[in-house]
Amino acid sequence: MTEIVDHSERSRFELPAEGGGVAIVSYDLGPGTIAFTHVIVPIHARGHGVAGRLTAAAIQSAAERGLKIIPACPFVKDWFEHHPELANLLA
């Protein structure tokens, strides 16, 4: 399984997509917070759970660092609506 990497110099988590391209979750860091601003998945990789897997990994990383999450991206907002048990991670 391909590894998800936090490229902090680019402010984004990346996951190489099968068939080429890279799925990303972009973020902006603030004092004690991380705002997830965009989730982008190559068209050919959509519908296979790539965005959800990548978002879950980004959220887990933020939680491990003690950051509160600002879901600025509609996909991330929706993700939290489907995972209300993690609402305590929100800013």
C-alpha positions as a Python dict, from the first residue, in 0.01 Angstrom:
ca = {
    (1, 'M'): (0, 0, 0),
    (2, 'T'): (130, 344, -95),
    (3, 'E'): (230, 570, 189),
    (4, 'I'): (72, 907, 262),
    (5, 'V'): (335, 1175, 313),
    (6, 'D'): (311, 1517, 478),
    (7, 'H'): (508, 1755, 258),
    (8, 'S'): (516, 2040, 509),
    (9, 'E'): (726, 2254, 274),
    (10, 'R'): (426, 2245, 35),
    (11, 'S'): (162, 2253, 313),
    (12, 'R'): (-5, 1937, 191),
    (13, 'F'): (-45, 1566, 242),
    (14, 'E'): (12, 1360, -70),
    (15, 'L'): (-83, 1013, -186),
    (16, 'P'): (28, 885, -528),
    (17, 'A'): (-282, 773, -717),
    (18, 'E'): (-302, 447, -907),
    (19, 'G'): (-276, 521, -1275),
    (20, 'G'): (-71, 835, -1218),
    (21, 'G'): (-105, 1168, -1052),
    (22, 'V'): (-119, 1264, -687),
    (23, 'A'): (-410, 1311, -450),
    (24, 'I'): (-362, 1597, -204),
    (25, 'V'): (-504, 1753, 110),
    (26, 'S'): (-379, 2112, 134),
    (27, 'Y'): (-359, 2290, 467),
    (28, 'D'): (-275, 2616, 640),
    (29, 'L'): (-119, 2607, 985),
    (30, 'G'): (-216, 2859, 1250),
    (31, 'P'): (-142, 2889, 1621),
    (32, 'G'): (-262, 2553, 1752),
    (33, 'T'): (-478, 2492, 1445),
    (34, 'I'): (-468, 2340, 1101),
    (35, 'A'): (-716, 2442, 833),
    (36, 'F'): (-773, 2180, 566),
    (37, 'T'): (-840, 2392, 259),
    (38, 'H'): (-859, 2156, -40),
    (39, 'V'): (-890, 1787, -118),
    (40, 'I'): (-798, 1707, -477),
    (41, 'V'): (-802, 1361, -634),
    (42, 'P'): (-716, 1288, -999),
    (43, 'I'): (-1033, 1215, -1197),
    (44, 'H'): (-935, 856, -1278),
    (45, 'A'): (-883, 780, -906),
    (46, 'R'): (-1217, 917, -781),
    (47, 'G'): (-1476, 684, -637),
    (48, 'H'): (-1221, 447, -482),
    (49, 'G'): (-1196, 593, -130),
    (50, 'V'): (-873, 783, -198),
    (51, 'A'): (-1003, 1117, -66),
    (52, 'G'): (-1142, 957, 250),
    (53, 'R'): (-824, 764, 321),
    (54, 'L'): (-609, 1072, 267),
    (55, 'T'): (-836, 1293, 477),
    (56, 'A'): (-841, 1041, 763),
    (57, 'A'): (-460, 1028, 763),
    (58, 'A'): (-434, 1408, 766),
    (59, 'I'): (-681, 1430, 1054),
    (60, 'Q'): (-494, 1163, 1248),
    (61, 'S'): (-167, 1350, 1199),
    (62, 'A'): (-325, 1675, 1321),
    (63, 'A'): (-469, 1499, 1627),
    (64, 'E'): (-132, 1343, 1709),
    (65, 'R'): (25, 1690, 1698),
    (66, 'G'): (-246, 1833, 1925),
    (67, 'L'): (-380, 2066, 1656),
    (68, 'K'): (-744, 2168, 1639),
    (69, 'I'): (-893, 2128, 1293),
    (70, 'I'): (-1069, 2389, 1083),
    (71, 'P'): (-1255, 2209, 802),
    (72, 'A'): (-1238, 2485, 539),
    (73, 'C'): (-1291, 2238, 253),
    (74, 'P'): (-1643, 2105, 180),
    (75, 'F'): (-1513, 1747, 158),
    (76, 'V'): (-1352, 1771, 504),
    (77, 'K'): (-1669, 1928, 649),
    (78, 'D'): (-1868, 1638, 507),
    (79, 'W'): (-1613, 1388, 641),
    (80, 'F'): (-1666, 1522, 994),
    (81, 'E'): (-2045, 1503, 952),
    (82, 'H'): (-1999, 1131, 887),
    (83, 'H'): (-1761, 1095, 1185),
    (84, 'P'): (-1932, 1289, 1469),
    (85, 'E'): (-1732, 1091, 1724),
    (86, 'L'): (-1430, 1304, 1624),
    (87, 'A'): (-1601, 1643, 1668),
    (88, 'N'): (-1375, 1709, 1967),
    (89, 'L'): (-1090, 1760, 1717),
    (90, 'L'): (-1260, 2064, 1563),
    (91, 'A'): (-1152, 2419, 1646),
}
